[in-house]
């Protein structure tokens, strides 16, 4: 899509969500990495309730490993899929210690080699912890960008590449937060509030639904 249209969409989203930012609480790249792993199929709000106690006890890979699986599960069991997440977190911590001196790497390639870390998680860490331009495509970004016509891809990776082409690199990280805010606000998965949305005149989804209504 033409960059000017993408720019106009971002301008309107900025006015709607001037305080859009990462919804996870963290104090270091490692804390953000763990919080993002925990956020899979779980709300940021729930993760933010869980991580303070965990990070007070263990906020470095070596300390997480000392907890062991049983100890880690005792902190994260309300996050959902906690057994799989615990295994991935422990495996990731082992790899961080073994290959990176206990530090979180600052490259997409290295991050996605960590157990349980896909492109979305890696891009969240790069964008927020290392100030590297990146667009993490979660369920909100995927849905909203396709509805608005910013992307048409069939999977998150395709959508990520399309968004990178549509949006100036300097705006990638901000666009991620704005699209999430819109997905959590007016553009929900079910019953989106299209009539109240200032983007409806440029929204492919709204135009499609309006045509359906006129034909009905």
Secondary structure, 3 states (H helix, E strand, C coil): CCHHHHHHHHHHHHHHCCCCCCCCCCCCHHHHHHHHHHCCCCCHHHHHHHHHHHHHHCCCHHHHHHHHHHHHHHHHHHHCCHHHHHHHHHHHHHHHHHHHCCCCCCCHHHHCCCCCCCHHHHHHHHHHHCCCCCCCCCHHHHHHHHHHCCCCCCCHHHHHHHHHHHCCHHHHHHHHHHHHHHHHCCCCCCCCCHHHCCCHHHCHHHHHHHHHHHHC
